[in-house]
Amino acid sequence: MAIRIVDITDDDTFGLVPPCANAGFDHRTCDYWENADRGSKAARAAWLTASAGSAPAAQRPSRPANPFGDDDADDEDFNPFAPRRAAPAFNPFAADDDAPAFNPFAPAPKARPVVGQDGLPKLRLLARGTAVFGSYAKVLLVDEEPVAYCQFGPLSAYPRAQRTRELYPKLPDAPLPAVITCLATTAAARSQGHARHLVEVVCADLAARGFAAVETYPEATAAPDQTPSPHPAFWSALGFTIAAADERFPVLRKELA
């Protein structure tokens, strides 16, 4: 039995994402964690076509209307009483037209994600931080057959995880953790240790990227095929401890070496 773990970074690796055990859900069209208000785990065929349209934007907190703003302008951050701003800092996610001036003494920037604007919506969500953070998902293959999927990343990439943490003010604010949002094994490959092995690899990867801790947010009372994450007992067996107790939505955390 040959086991291989692949980072999801482009069209070819995205094609390896395995199906969900529940046919009503689909990892390839899920934005449940990326959109805290309107995210969905549902299988959406339109998201898997070349004409799927623009990727859903990462959610930003809503703000009251600005009475001083121009109705046609993007004035979300406008403050008429604030001093004039300096030039904006470099944004690694900005379009090429917004790139900073060339600096011959600066180190060469990392390669940009290979996913273009015409990429599938979920793939573009997974590729948002590739140039700075690295991949946001991995697939485990057994004899080249995809059997397990894991989605993870920095807390800032997942607004629903941020909202969950807000419910538990005693959770540590520093260092902020990485998060594992989704972990699933195909129905035919369960109880063979593949999910456990995949989590161990993800945790080692996150530690190598500089994270001191990782959290996950299982739904303790949901049926196994109705939740994006295994029940708390699975995580406890991997060294996670309960950081915030709740009958339905506990938070489990592991300190990384």
C-alpha positions as CSV (number, residue, x, y, z in Angstrom):
1,M,0.0,0.0,0.0
2,A,1.6,3.2,-1.2
3,I,0.6,6.4,0.7
4,R,1.2,9.9,-0.8
5,I,0.1,13.3,0.5
6,V,-0.4,16.1,-2.0
7,D,-0.9,19.8,-1.4
8,I,-3.8,21.4,-3.2
9,T,-2.3,24.3,-5.2
10,D,-3.5,24.0,-8.8
11,D,-6.0,22.5,-11.2
12,D,-4.4,19.1,-11.3
13,T,-4.1,18.7,-7.5
14,F,-7.6,20.1,-7.0
15,G,-8.9,17.3,-9.2
16,L,-7.7,14.9,-6.6
17,V,-10.1,16.1,-3.9
18,P,-12.1,13.0,-2.9
19,P,-15.9,13.0,-2.8
20,C,-17.8,13.5,0.5
21,A,-19.4,10.4,2.1
22,N,-22.6,12.5,2.1
23,A,-23.5,13.2,-1.5
24,G,-25.2,16.4,-0.5
25,F,-21.9,18.0,0.5
26,D,-18.8,18.6,-1.6
27,H,-15.3,19.8,-0.5
28,R,-14.8,21.3,-4.0
29,T,-17.7,23.7,-3.6
30,C,-17.7,24.4,0.2
31,D,-17.2,27.9,1.5
32,Y,-18.7,27.2,4.9
33,W,-15.6,28.3,6.8
34,E,-14.7,31.2,4.5
35,N,-18.1,32.9,4.8
36,A,-19.5,33.1,8.3
37,D,-22.9,34.4,7.2
38,R,-23.7,32.7,3.9
39,G,-21.2,29.9,3.6
40,S,-22.4,26.5,2.5
41,K,-21.2,22.9,2.5
42,A,-23.6,22.0,-0.3
43,A,-22.6,20.3,-3.5
44,R,-23.0,23.0,-6.2
45,A,-22.5,21.8,-9.8
46,A,-22.1,25.4,-11.1
47,W,-18.9,25.8,-9.0
48,L,-17.3,23.0,-11.0
49,T,-17.6,24.5,-14.5
50,A,-15.2,26.8,-16.3
51,S,-17.9,29.5,-16.3
52,A,-18.3,29.4,-12.5
53,G,-17.7,33.2,-12.2
54,S,-15.7,35.0,-9.6
55,A,-14.7,33.4,-6.4
56,P,-16.6,34.5,-3.3
57,A,-14.6,37.2,-1.5
58,A,-13.3,36.5,2.0
59,Q,-15.9,37.8,4.3
60,R,-15.3,41.2,6.0
61,P,-17.2,42.4,9.1
62,S,-20.2,44.5,8.2
63,R,-20.0,48.2,9.2
64,P,-22.6,51.0,9.4
65,A,-23.1,53.3,6.4
66,N,-20.7,56.2,6.2
67,P,-22.7,59.5,6.1
68,F,-19.8,61.4,4.6
69,G,-19.1,59.0,1.8
70,D,-19.8,59.0,-1.9
71,D,-22.6,56.5,-2.6
72,D,-20.7,55.3,-5.7
73,A,-17.3,55.0,-4.0
74,D,-15.7,52.3,-2.0
75,D,-15.5,54.4,1.2
76,E,-15.7,51.6,3.8
77,D,-12.6,52.9,5.6
78,F,-13.2,56.6,4.9
79,N,-12.7,58.9,7.9
80,P,-13.1,62.7,7.1
81,F,-11.3,63.6,10.3
82,A,-8.3,61.3,9.9
83,P,-4.9,62.7,8.7
84,R,-4.0,62.0,5.1
85,R,-2.7,58.4,4.7
86,A,0.7,57.5,3.6
87,A,1.1,55.2,0.6
88,P,-0.4,51.8,1.4
89,A,1.8,49.0,2.5
90,F,2.6,46.2,0.1
91,N,-0.3,43.8,-0.3
92,P,0.9,40.3,-1.4
93,F,-2.7,39.5,-2.6
94,A,-3.0,42.6,-4.8
95,A,-3.2,42.5,-8.5
96,D,0.0,43.1,-10.5
97,D,-1.1,46.7,-11.2
98,D,-0.9,47.4,-7.5
99,A,2.6,46.0,-7.0
100,P,5.2,48.2,-5.3
101,A,8.0,49.9,-7.2
102,F,10.9,47.7,-8.1
103,N,13.6,47.5,-5.5
104,P,16.9,46.0,-6.8
105,F,18.1,45.4,-3.2
106,A,15.0,43.6,-1.9
107,P,15.0,39.8,-2.0
108,A,13.1,38.2,-4.9
109,P,9.4,37.7,-4.0
110,K,8.0,34.3,-3.8
111,A,6.2,32.9,-6.9
112,R,2.6,34.0,-7.1
113,P,-0.1,31.3,-7.0
114,V,-0.7,29.6,-10.3
115,V,-4.5,29.9,-10.1
116,G,-5.8,32.5,-12.4
117,Q,-8.9,34.6,-12.2
118,D,-10.7,32.0,-14.4
119,G,-10.0,29.2,-11.9
120,L,-12.8,27.4,-10.1
121,P,-14.1,29.3,-7.1
122,K,-13.1,26.9,-4.3
123,L,-9.6,26.5,-5.8
124,R,-9.2,30.3,-5.8
125,L,-10.2,30.3,-2.1
126,L,-7.6,27.7,-1.4
127,A,-4.9,29.5,-3.3
128,R,-5.4,32.9,-1.7
129,G,-2.4,32.6,0.6
130,T,-0.1,30.3,-1.4
131,A,2.5,32.9,-2.1
132,V,2.8,33.9,1.6
133,F,1.5,31.1,3.8
134,G,1.6,28.0,1.7
135,S,-1.1,25.6,0.8
136,Y,-4.5,25.5,2.6
137,A,-5.4,21.9,1.9
138,K,-3.9,18.4,1.5
139,V,-5.2,15.1,0.1
140,L,-4.0,11.7,1.1
141,L,-3.8,9.1,-1.6
142,V,-3.6,5.3,-1.2
143,D,-2.2,3.6,-4.3
144,E,-2.9,6.9,-6.1
145,E,-6.6,6.8,-5.0
146,P,-7.7,9.9,-3.0
147,V,-9.2,8.8,0.3
148,A,-8.8,11.7,2.8
149,Y,-9.0,15.5,2.7
150,C,-7.9,18.2,5.2
151,Q,-8.4,21.9,5.0
152,F,-6.4,24.2,7.3
153,G,-4.6,27.6,7.4
154,P,-4.2,30.7,9.4
155,L,-7.1,31.9,11.6
156,S,-7.5,35.0,9.5
157,A,-8.5,32.9,6.4
158,Y,-11.6,31.5,8.0
159,P,-14.1,34.0,9.4
160,R,-16.4,31.3,10.8
161,A,-13.6,30.1,12.9
162,Q,-12.9,33.6,14.1
163,R,-16.6,34.0,15.0
164,T,-16.5,30.7,16.9
165,R,-13.5,31.9,18.9
166,E,-15.4,35.1,19.8
167,L,-17.9,33.0,21.7
168,Y,-15.1,31.9,24.1
169,P,-13.3,34.9,25.4
170,K,-11.0,32.8,27.6
171,L,-9.3,31.3,24.6
172,P,-5.7,32.5,24.3
173,D,-5.1,35.4,22.0
174,A,-1.4,34.9,21.7
175,P,-0.1,33.2,20.0
176,L,-3.0,32.9,17.6
177,P,-3.4,29.4,16.3
178,A,-3.6,27.9,12.9
179,V,-6.8,26.1,12.4
180,I,-8.0,22.8,10.9
181,T,-11.5,23.4,9.6
182,C,-12.2,20.2,7.6
183,L,-11.1,16.6,7.8
184,A,-12.9,13.8,6.0
185,T,-12.3,10.3,4.8
186,T,-14.2,8.5,2.1
187,A,-16.7,6.0,3.3
188,A,-14.8,3.1,1.9
189,A,-11.5,4.1,3.5
190,R,-12.6,4.7,7.1
191,S,-11.1,3.1,10.2
192,Q,-7.7,2.6,8.5
193,G,-5.9,5.4,10.2
194,H,-5.7,7.7,7.1
195,A,-7.3,10.7,8.7
196,R,-5.0,10.4,11.8
197,H,-1.9,10.2,9.5
198,L,-3.1,13.2,7.5
199,V,-3.6,15.3,10.7
200,E,-0.1,14.4,11.9
201,V,1.4,15.6,8.6
202,V,-0.6,18.8,8.7
203,C,0.4,19.5,12.3
204,A,4.1,19.0,11.4
205,D,3.7,21.2,8.4
206,L,2.1,24.0,10.5
207,A,4.8,23.8,13.1
208,A,7.4,24.1,10.3
209,R,5.6,27.2,9.1
210,G,6.1,28.8,12.5
211,F,2.8,28.2,14.3
212,A,2.9,27.4,18.0
213,A,-0.6,25.9,18.2
214,V,-3.5,24.6,16.1
215,E,-7.2,24.5,16.9
216,T,-10.2,22.7,15.5
217,Y,-14.0,23.2,16.0
218,P,-15.9,20.0,15.8
219,E,-19.7,19.7,16.2
220,A,-19.9,17.2,18.9
221,T,-23.6,16.2,18.5
222,A,-23.7,16.0,14.7
223,A,-24.0,12.7,12.8
224,P,-20.6,11.6,11.3
225,D,-21.6,12.5,7.7
226,Q,-23.2,15.9,8.6
227,T,-20.1,17.6,10.0
228,P,-16.9,18.8,8.4
229,S,-14.8,17.5,11.3
230,P,-14.6,14.3,13.4
231,H,-16.0,14.2,16.9
232,P,-13.9,15.4,19.8
233,A,-12.7,11.9,20.8
234,F,-10.8,11.6,17.5
235,W,-8.9,14.8,18.2
236,S,-8.2,13.9,21.9
237,A,-6.5,10.7,20.7
238,L,-4.1,12.9,18.6
239,G,-3.1,15.0,21.6
240,F,-5.6,17.8,21.3
241,T,-7.1,19.0,24.6
242,I,-10.4,20.8,25.2
243,A,-9.6,24.5,25.3
244,A,-13.3,25.5,25.6
245,A,-15.9,23.1,26.7
246,D,-19.3,23.0,25.2
247,E,-21.8,20.2,24.7
248,R,-22.3,21.0,21.0
249,F,-19.4,23.2,19.8
250,P,-16.2,22.6,21.9
251,V,-12.8,24.0,20.9
252,L,-9.9,21.6,20.8
253,R,-6.3,22.9,20.8
254,K,-2.9,21.4,20.4
255,E,0.4,23.0,21.2
256,L,2.9,22.4,18.4
257,A,6.6,21.6,19.1
